[in-house]
Amino acid sequence: MATNDDNETPTIACEVCLTEVPASVAQTAEGPDYVQHFCGLDCLERWQEQGEKTKQKPD
């Protein structure tokens, strides 16, 4: 977790676009072993779509 030099607010990188967002407003998708943070619903939806495409690929 990084901090913003201007006001020392903790920030977290978005899992999709790597934008630094304040930890207090980050969307989260919790798994059994970890938490992922997203800057907004658009990035969360893109991440979910990427996961669906990966599941659909034949081995």
N, CA, C and O atoms as a Maestro MAE file, in Angstrom:
{
 s_m_m2io_version
 :::
 2.0.0
}

f_m_ct {
 s_m_title
 :::
 protein
 m_atom[236] {
  # First column is atom index #
  i_m_mmod_type
  r_m_x_coord
  r_m_y_coord
  r_m_z_coord
  i_m_residue_number
  s_m_chain_name
  s_m_pdb_residue_name
  s_m_pdb_atom_name
  i_m_atomic_number
  :::
  1 25 0.848 -1.166 0.000 1 A "MET " " N  " 7
  2 3 0.000 0.000 0.000 1 A "MET " " CA " 6
  3 2 0.893 1.228 0.000 1 A "MET " " C  " 6
  4 15 1.850 1.303 0.771 1 A "MET " " O  " 8
  5 25 0.590 2.178 -0.850 2 A "ALA " " N  " 7
  6 3 1.357 3.414 -0.947 2 A "ALA " " CA " 6
  7 2 0.618 4.530 -0.231 2 A "ALA " " C  " 6
  8 15 -0.544 4.378 0.146 2 A "ALA " " O  " 8
  9 25 1.299 5.652 -0.048 3 A "THR " " N  " 7
  10 3 0.640 6.815 0.515 3 A "THR " " CA " 6
  11 2 0.808 7.979 -0.428 3 A "THR " " C  " 6
  12 15 1.827 8.091 -1.110 3 A "THR " " O  " 8
  13 25 -0.180 8.844 -0.471 4 A "ASN " " N  " 7
  14 3 -0.163 10.033 -1.295 4 A "ASN " " CA " 6
  15 2 0.584 11.122 -0.536 4 A "ASN " " C  " 6
  16 15 0.210 11.434 0.595 4 A "ASN " " O  " 8
  17 25 1.632 11.715 -1.119 5 A "ASP " " N  " 7
  18 3 2.457 12.700 -0.433 5 A "ASP " " CA " 6
  19 2 1.689 13.945 -0.013 5 A "ASP " " C  " 6
  20 15 2.042 14.568 0.988 5 A "ASP " " O  " 8
  21 25 0.641 14.327 -0.755 6 A "ASP " " N  " 7
  22 3 -0.084 15.557 -0.462 6 A "ASP " " CA " 6
  23 2 -0.797 15.518 0.882 6 A "ASP " " C  " 6
  24 15 -0.738 16.489 1.637 6 A "ASP " " O  " 8
  25 25 -1.461 14.425 1.191 7 A "ASN " " N  " 7
  26 3 -2.238 14.384 2.433 7 A "ASN " " CA " 6
  27 2 -2.076 13.073 3.191 7 A "ASN " " C  " 6
  28 15 -2.822 12.808 4.133 7 A "ASN " " O  " 8
  29 25 -1.106 12.246 2.789 8 A "GLU " " N  " 7
  30 3 -0.799 10.993 3.489 8 A "GLU " " CA " 6
  31 2 -1.969 10.017 3.525 8 A "GLU " " C  " 6
  32 15 -2.079 9.227 4.463 8 A "GLU " " O  " 8
  33 25 -2.846 10.055 2.523 9 A "THR " " N  " 7
  34 3 -3.951 9.118 2.426 9 A "THR " " CA " 6
  35 2 -3.440 7.805 1.849 9 A "THR " " C  " 6
  36 15 -2.808 7.815 0.793 9 A "THR " " O  " 8
  37 25 -3.694 6.669 2.508 10 A "PRO " " N  " 7
  38 3 -3.257 5.382 1.954 10 A "PRO " " CA " 6
  39 2 -3.929 5.115 0.607 10 A "PRO " " C  " 6
  40 15 -5.130 5.338 0.456 10 A "PRO " " O  " 8
  41 25 -3.162 4.641 -0.363 11 A "THR " " N  " 7
  42 3 -3.706 4.315 -1.678 11 A "THR " " CA " 6
  43 2 -3.386 2.872 -2.024 11 A "THR " " C  " 6
  44 15 -2.472 2.264 -1.467 11 A "THR " " O  " 8
  45 25 -4.168 2.336 -2.965 12 A "ILE " " N  " 7
  46 3 -4.024 0.960 -3.425 12 A "ILE " " CA " 6
  47 2 -4.076 0.984 -4.951 12 A "ILE " " C  " 6
  48 15 -4.824 1.769 -5.535 12 A "ILE " " O  " 8
  49 25 -3.293 0.136 -5.591 13 A "ALA " " N  " 7
  50 3 -3.312 0.047 -7.056 13 A "ALA " " CA " 6
  51 2 -4.484 -0.807 -7.518 13 A "ALA " " C  " 6
  52 15 -4.738 -1.881 -6.973 13 A "ALA " " O  " 8
  53 25 -5.192 -0.320 -8.526 14 A "CYS " " N  " 7
  54 3 -6.274 -1.073 -9.150 14 A "CYS " " CA " 6
  55 2 -5.693 -2.332 -9.787 14 A "CYS " " C  " 6
  56 15 -4.621 -2.265 -10.389 14 A "CYS " " O  " 8
  57 25 -6.364 -3.476 -9.674 15 A "GLU " " N  " 7
  58 3 -5.892 -4.743 -10.226 15 A "GLU " " CA " 6
  59 2 -5.890 -4.756 -11.748 15 A "GLU " " C  " 6
  60 15 -5.157 -5.543 -12.348 15 A "GLU " " O  " 8
  61 25 -6.695 -3.902 -12.396 16 A "VAL " " N  " 7
  62 3 -6.798 -3.909 -13.850 16 A "VAL " " CA " 6
  63 2 -5.914 -2.846 -14.485 16 A "VAL " " C  " 6
  64 15 -5.076 -3.162 -15.330 16 A "VAL " " O  " 8
  65 25 -6.089 -1.588 -14.089 17 A "CYS " " N  " 7
  66 3 -5.389 -0.494 -14.764 17 A "CYS " " CA " 6
  67 2 -4.226 0.066 -13.951 17 A "CYS " " C  " 6
  68 15 -3.503 0.938 -14.432 17 A "CYS " " O  " 8
  69 25 -4.036 -0.422 -12.730 18 A "LEU " " N  " 7
  70 3 -2.941 -0.021 -11.835 18 A "LEU " " CA " 6
  71 2 -3.001 1.439 -11.402 18 A "LEU " " C  " 6
  72 15 -2.005 1.976 -10.917 18 A "LEU " " O  " 8
  73 25 -4.153 2.095 -11.568 19 A "THR " " N  " 7
  74 3 -4.341 3.449 -11.081 19 A "THR " " CA " 6
  75 2 -4.319 3.428 -9.559 19 A "THR " " C  " 6
  76 15 -4.925 2.551 -8.944 19 A "THR " " O  " 8
  77 25 -3.629 4.382 -8.948 20 A "GLU " " N  " 7
  78 3 -3.614 4.487 -7.491 20 A "GLU " " CA " 6
  79 2 -4.906 5.168 -7.032 20 A "GLU " " C  " 6
  80 15 -5.208 6.282 -7.457 20 A "GLU " " O  " 8
  81 25 -5.657 4.503 -6.174 21 A "VAL " " N  " 7
  82 3 -6.907 5.040 -5.655 21 A "VAL " " CA " 6
  83 2 -6.875 5.014 -4.133 21 A "VAL " " C  " 6
  84 15 -6.205 4.161 -3.549 21 A "VAL " " O  " 8
  85 25 -7.591 5.938 -3.473 22 A "PRO " " N  " 7
  86 3 -7.634 5.904 -2.013 22 A "PRO " " CA " 6
  87 2 -8.198 4.571 -1.528 22 A "PRO " " C  " 6
  88 15 -9.208 4.093 -2.043 22 A "PRO " " O  " 8
  89 25 -7.552 3.986 -0.551 23 A "ALA " " N  " 7
  90 3 -7.986 2.690 -0.029 23 A "ALA " " CA " 6
  91 2 -9.418 2.734 0.489 23 A "ALA " " C  " 6
  92 15 -10.125 1.729 0.436 23 A "ALA " " O  " 8
  93 25 -9.846 3.874 0.983 24 A "SER " " N  " 7
  94 3 -11.180 3.988 1.570 24 A "SER " " CA " 6
  95 2 -12.300 3.919 0.537 24 A "SER " " C  " 6
  96 15 -13.447 3.672 0.909 24 A "SER " " O  " 8
  97 25 -12.007 4.130 -0.752 25 A "VAL " " N  " 7
  98 3 -13.052 4.123 -1.773 25 A "VAL " " CA " 6
  99 2 -12.876 3.022 -2.807 25 A "VAL " " C  " 6
  100 15 -13.662 2.942 -3.751 25 A "VAL " " O  " 8
  101 25 -11.869 2.174 -2.657 26 A "ALA " " N  " 7
  102 3 -11.606 1.114 -3.636 26 A "ALA " " CA " 6
  103 2 -12.677 0.039 -3.554 26 A "ALA " " C  " 6
  104 15 -13.063 -0.387 -2.465 26 A "ALA " " O  " 8
  105 25 -13.159 -0.400 -4.723 27 A "GLN " " N  " 7
  106 3 -14.056 -1.550 -4.779 27 A "GLN " " CA " 6
  107 2 -13.214 -2.787 -4.478 27 A "GLN " " C  " 6
  108 15 -12.032 -2.809 -4.818 27 A "GLN " " O  " 8
  109 25 -13.776 -3.804 -3.858 28 A "THR " " N  " 7
  110 3 -13.006 -5.007 -3.569 28 A "THR " " CA " 6
  111 2 -13.733 -6.253 -4.056 28 A "THR " " C  " 6
  112 15 -14.962 -6.301 -4.093 28 A "THR " " O  " 8
  113 25 -12.959 -7.244 -4.422 29 A "ALA " " N  " 7
  114 3 -13.486 -8.577 -4.733 29 A "ALA " " CA " 6
  115 2 -12.712 -9.519 -3.836 29 A "ALA " " C  " 6
  116 15 -11.519 -9.737 -4.045 29 A "ALA " " O  " 8
  117 25 -13.376 -10.079 -2.840 30 A "GLU " " N  " 7
  118 3 -12.679 -10.904 -1.861 30 A "GLU " " CA " 6
  119 2 -12.698 -12.367 -2.259 30 A "GLU " " C  " 6
  120 15 -13.729 -12.910 -2.656 30 A "GLU " " O  " 8
  121 25 -11.552 -12.982 -2.146 31 A "GLY " " N  " 7
  122 3 -11.422 -14.410 -2.373 31 A "GLY " " CA " 6
  123 2 -11.091 -15.070 -1.053 31 A "GLY " " C  " 6
  124 15 -10.953 -14.387 -0.038 31 A "GLY " " O  " 8
  125 25 -10.961 -16.387 -1.048 32 A "PRO " " N  " 7
  126 3 -10.679 -17.081 0.207 32 A "PRO " " CA " 6
  127 2 -9.299 -16.763 0.779 32 A "PRO " " C  " 6
  128 15 -9.098 -16.850 1.990 32 A "PRO " " O  " 8
  129 25 -8.339 -16.393 -0.086 33 A "ASP " " N  " 7
  130 3 -6.975 -16.178 0.386 33 A "ASP " " CA " 6
  131 2 -6.454 -14.767 0.165 33 A "ASP " " C  " 6
  132 15 -5.354 -14.456 0.620 33 A "ASP " " O  " 8
  133 25 -7.192 -13.903 -0.510 34 A "TYR " " N  " 7
  134 3 -6.677 -12.581 -0.823 34 A "TYR " " CA " 6
  135 2 -7.825 -11.630 -1.138 34 A "TYR " " C  " 6
  136 15 -8.967 -12.054 -1.315 34 A "TYR " " O  " 8
  137 25 -7.506 -10.336 -1.205 35 A "VAL " " N  " 7
  138 3 -8.465 -9.298 -1.583 35 A "VAL " " CA " 6
  139 2 -7.874 -8.533 -2.749 35 A "VAL " " C  " 6
  140 15 -6.702 -8.157 -2.713 35 A "VAL " " O  " 8
  141 25 -8.668 -8.297 -3.787 36 A "GLN " " N  " 7
  142 3 -8.236 -7.496 -4.924 36 A "GLN " " CA " 6
  143 2 -8.998 -6.183 -4.891 36 A "GLN " " C  " 6
  144 15 -10.161 -6.141 -4.493 36 A "GLN " " O  " 8
  145 25 -8.338 -5.108 -5.312 37 A "HIS " " N  " 7
  146 3 -8.948 -3.789 -5.291 37 A "HIS " " CA " 6
  147 2 -9.109 -3.252 -6.703 37 A "HIS " " C  " 6
  148 15 -8.246 -3.459 -7.556 37 A "HIS " " O  " 8
  149 25 -10.221 -2.558 -6.947 38 A "PHE " " N  " 7
  150 3 -10.538 -1.995 -8.252 38 A "PHE " " CA " 6
  151 2 -10.914 -0.534 -8.090 38 A "PHE " " C  " 6
  152 15 -11.554 -0.153 -7.110 38 A "PHE " " O  " 8
  153 25 -10.506 0.296 -9.075 39 A "CYS " " N  " 7
  154 3 -10.761 1.733 -8.976 39 A "CYS " " CA " 6
  155 2 -12.228 2.060 -9.196 39 A "CYS " " C  " 6
  156 15 -12.681 3.131 -8.792 39 A "CYS " " O  " 8
  157 25 -12.971 1.180 -9.816 40 A "GLY " " N  " 7
  158 3 -14.386 1.425 -10.060 40 A "GLY " " CA " 6
  159 2 -15.059 0.217 -10.678 40 A "GLY " " C  " 6
  160 15 -14.426 -0.813 -10.910 40 A "GLY " " O  " 8
  161 25 -16.335 0.352 -10.940 41 A "LEU " " N  " 7
  162 3 -17.102 -0.767 -11.476 41 A "LEU " " CA " 6
  163 2 -16.675 -1.148 -12.880 41 A "LEU " " C  " 6
  164 15 -16.758 -2.320 -13.247 41 A "LEU " " O  " 8
  165 25 -16.215 -0.175 -13.687 42 A "ASP " " N  " 7
  166 3 -15.755 -0.495 -15.039 42 A "ASP " " CA " 6
  167 2 -14.575 -1.457 -15.002 42 A "ASP " " C  " 6
  168 15 -14.554 -2.440 -15.743 42 A "ASP " " O  " 8
  169 25 -13.603 -1.185 -14.155 43 A "CYS " " N  " 7
  170 3 -12.440 -2.072 -14.057 43 A "CYS " " CA " 6
  171 2 -12.826 -3.415 -13.458 43 A "CYS " " C  " 6
  172 15 -12.308 -4.446 -13.887 43 A "CYS " " O  " 8
  173 25 -13.709 -3.430 -12.490 44 A "LEU " " N  " 7
  174 3 -14.175 -4.692 -11.919 44 A "LEU " " CA " 6
  175 2 -14.841 -5.545 -12.992 44 A "LEU " " C  " 6
  176 15 -14.592 -6.748 -13.069 44 A "LEU " " O  " 8
  177 25 -15.693 -4.929 -13.829 45 A "GLU " " N  " 7
  178 3 -16.364 -5.663 -14.898 45 A "GLU " " CA " 6
  179 2 -15.371 -6.175 -15.932 45 A "GLU " " C  " 6
  180 15 -15.512 -7.303 -16.405 45 A "GLU " " O  " 8
  181 25 -14.356 -5.364 -16.301 46 A "ARG " " N  " 7
  182 3 -13.330 -5.816 -17.250 46 A "ARG " " CA " 6
  183 2 -12.579 -7.010 -16.693 46 A "ARG " " C  " 6
  184 15 -12.289 -7.956 -17.426 46 A "ARG " " O  " 8
  185 25 -12.259 -6.981 -15.399 47 A "TRP " " N  " 7
  186 3 -11.555 -8.089 -14.756 47 A "TRP " " CA " 6
  187 2 -12.410 -9.356 -14.780 47 A "TRP " " C  " 6
  188 15 -11.908 -10.446 -15.053 47 A "TRP " " O  " 8
  189 25 -13.703 -9.206 -14.495 48 A "GLN " " N  " 7
  190 3 -14.601 -10.356 -14.519 48 A "GLN " " CA " 6
  191 2 -14.720 -10.933 -15.927 48 A "GLN " " C  " 6
  192 15 -14.751 -12.152 -16.094 48 A "GLN " " O  " 8
  193 25 -14.787 -10.061 -16.949 49 A "GLU " " N  " 7
  194 3 -14.867 -10.526 -18.334 49 A "GLU " " CA " 6
  195 2 -13.601 -11.274 -18.732 49 A "GLU " " C  " 6
  196 15 -13.678 -12.280 -19.437 49 A "GLU " " O  " 8
  197 25 -12.439 -10.801 -18.293 50 A "GLN " " N  " 7
  198 3 -11.184 -11.486 -18.581 50 A "GLN " " CA " 6
  199 2 -11.188 -12.883 -17.971 50 A "GLN " " C  " 6
  200 15 -10.711 -13.833 -18.592 50 A "GLN " " O  " 8
  201 25 -11.719 -13.011 -16.771 51 A "GLY " " N  " 7
  202 3 -11.803 -14.318 -16.117 51 A "GLY " " CA " 6
  203 2 -12.735 -15.262 -16.861 51 A "GLY " " C  " 6
  204 15 -12.452 -16.455 -16.968 51 A "GLY " " O  " 8
  205 25 -13.836 -14.744 -17.372 52 A "GLU " " N  " 7
  206 3 -14.775 -15.580 -18.129 52 A "GLU " " CA " 6
  207 2 -14.143 -16.065 -19.435 52 A "GLU " " C  " 6
  208 15 -14.330 -17.215 -19.830 52 A "GLU " " O  " 8
  209 25 -13.387 -15.175 -20.108 53 A "LYS " " N  " 7
  210 3 -12.720 -15.567 -21.354 53 A "LYS " " CA " 6
  211 2 -11.690 -16.657 -21.086 53 A "LYS " " C  " 6
  212 15 -11.538 -17.576 -21.892 53 A "LYS " " O  " 8
  213 25 -10.988 -16.567 -19.975 54 A "THR " " N  " 7
  214 3 -9.985 -17.563 -19.612 54 A "THR " " CA " 6
  215 2 -10.637 -18.914 -19.350 54 A "THR " " C  " 6
  216 15 -10.090 -19.951 -19.727 54 A "THR " " O  " 8
  217 25 -11.797 -18.911 -18.709 55 A "LYS " " N  " 7
  218 3 -12.495 -20.162 -18.418 55 A "LYS " " CA " 6
  219 2 -13.015 -20.825 -19.699 55 A "LYS " " C  " 6
  220 15 -13.107 -22.051 -19.762 55 A "LYS " " O  " 8
  221 25 -13.354 -20.030 -20.716 56 A "GLN " " N  " 7
  222 3 -13.928 -20.555 -21.957 56 A "GLN " " CA " 6
  223 2 -12.892 -21.135 -22.895 56 A "GLN " " C  " 6
  224 15 -13.256 -21.890 -23.797 56 A "GLN " " O  " 8
  225 25 -11.610 -20.816 -22.726 57 A "LYS " " N  " 7
  226 3 -10.569 -21.340 -23.607 57 A "LYS " " CA " 6
  227 2 -10.374 -22.834 -23.360 57 A "LYS " " C  " 6
  228 15 -10.248 -23.265 -22.213 57 A "LYS " " O  " 8
  229 25 -10.348 -23.627 -24.440 58 A "PRO " " N  " 7
  230 3 -10.093 -25.070 -24.257 58 A "PRO " " CA " 6
  231 2 -8.627 -25.307 -23.931 58 A "PRO " " C  " 6
  232 15 -7.756 -24.564 -24.383 58 A "PRO " " O  " 8
  233 25 -8.362 -26.330 -23.155 59 A "ASP " " N  " 7
  234 3 -6.980 -26.668 -22.779 59 A "ASP " " CA " 6
  235 2 -6.233 -27.385 -23.856 59 A "ASP " " C  " 6
  236 15 -5.065 -27.728 -23.674 59 A "ASP " " O  " 8
  :::
 }
 m_bond[235] {
  # First column is bond index #
  i_m_from
  i_m_to
  i_m_order
  :::
  1 1 2 1
  2 2 3 1
  3 3 4 2
  4 3 5 1
  5 5 6 1
  6 6 7 1
  7 7 8 2
  8 7 9 1
  9 9 10 1
  10 10 11 1
  11 11 12 2
  12 11 13 1
  13 13 14 1
  14 14 15 1
  15 15 16 2
  16 15 17 1
  17 17 18 1
  18 18 19 1
  19 19 20 2
  20 19 21 1
  21 21 22 1
  22 22 23 1
  23 23 24 2
  24 23 25 1
  25 25 26 1
  26 26 27 1
  27 27 28 2
  28 27 29 1
  29 29 30 1
  30 30 31 1
  31 31 32 2
  32 31 33 1
  33 33 34 1
  34 34 35 1
  35 35 36 2
  36 35 37 1
  37 37 38 1
  38 38 39 1
  39 39 40 2
  40 39 41 1
  41 41 42 1
  42 42 43 1
  43 43 44 2
  44 43 45 1
  45 45 46 1
  46 46 47 1
  47 47 48 2
  48 47 49 1
  49 49 50 1
  50 50 51 1
  51 51 52 2
  52 51 53 1
  53 53 54 1
  54 54 55 1
  55 55 56 2
  56 55 57 1
  57 57 58 1
  58 58 59 1
  59 59 60 2
  60 59 61 1
  61 61 62 1
  62 62 63 1
  63 63 64 2
  64 63 65 1
  65 65 66 1
  66 66 67 1
  67 67 68 2
  68 67 69 1
  69 69 70 1
  70 70 71 1
  71 71 72 2
  72 71 73 1
  73 73 74 1
  74 74 75 1
  75 75 76 2
  76 75 77 1
  77 77 78 1
  78 78 79 1
  79 79 80 2
  80 79 81 1
  81 81 82 1
  82 82 83 1
  83 83 84 2
  84 83 85 1
  85 85 86 1
  86 86 87 1
  87 87 88 2
  88 87 89 1
  89 89 90 1
  90 90 91 1
  91 91 92 2
  92 91 93 1
  93 93 94 1
  94 94 95 1
  95 95 96 2
  96 95 97 1
  97 97 98 1
  98 98 99 1
  99 99 100 2
  100 99 101 1
  101 101 102 1
  102 102 103 1
  103 103 104 2
  104 103 105 1
  105 105 106 1
  106 106 107 1
  107 107 108 2
  108 107 109 1
  109 109 110 1
  110 110 111 1
  111 111 112 2
  112 111 113 1
  113 113 114 1
  114 114 115 1
  115 115 116 2
  116 115 117 1
  117 117 118 1
  118 118 119 1
  119 119 120 2
  120 119 121 1
  121 121 122 1
  122 122 123 1
  123 123 124 2
  124 123 125 1
  125 125 126 1
  126 126 127 1
  127 127 128 2
  128 127 129 1
  129 129 130 1
  130 130 131 1
  131 131 132 2
  132 131 133 1
  133 133 134 1
  134 134 135 1
  135 135 136 2
  136 135 137 1
  137 137 138 1
  138 138 139 1
  139 139 140 2
  140 139 141 1
  141 141 142 1
  142 142 143 1
  143 143 144 2
  144 143 145 1
  145 145 146 1
  146 146 147 1
  147 147 148 2
  148 147 149 1
  149 149 150 1
  150 150 151 1
  151 151 152 2
  152 151 153 1
  153 153 154 1
  154 154 155 1
  155 155 156 2
  156 155 157 1
  157 157 158 1
  158 158 159 1
  159 159 160 2
  160 159 161 1
  161 161 162 1
  162 162 163 1
  163 163 164 2
  164 163 165 1
  165 165 166 1
  166 166 167 1
  167 167 168 2
  168 167 169 1
  169 169 170 1
  170 170 171 1
  171 171 172 2
  172 171 173 1
  173 173 174 1
  174 174 175 1
  175 175 176 2
  176 175 177 1
  177 177 178 1
  178 178 179 1
  179 179 180 2
  180 179 181 1
  181 181 182 1
  182 182 183 1
  183 183 184 2
  184 183 185 1
  185 185 186 1
  186 186 187 1
  187 187 188 2
  188 187 189 1
  189 189 190 1
  190 190 191 1
  191 191 192 2
  192 191 193 1
  193 193 194 1
  194 194 195 1
  195 195 196 2
  196 195 197 1
  197 197 198 1
  198 198 199 1
  199 199 200 2
  200 199 201 1
  201 201 202 1
  202 202 203 1
  203 203 204 2
  204 203 205 1
  205 205 206 1
  206 206 207 1
  207 207 208 2
  208 207 209 1
  209 209 210 1
  210 210 211 1
  211 211 212 2
  212 211 213 1
  213 213 214 1
  214 214 215 1
  215 215 216 2
  216 215 217 1
  217 217 218 1
  218 218 219 1
  219 219 220 2
  220 219 221 1
  221 221 222 1
  222 222 223 1
  223 223 224 2
  224 223 225 1
  225 225 226 1
  226 226 227 1
  227 227 228 2
  228 227 229 1
  229 229 230 1
  230 230 231 1
  231 231 232 2
  232 231 233 1
  233 233 234 1
  234 234 235 1
  235 235 236 2
  :::
 }
}
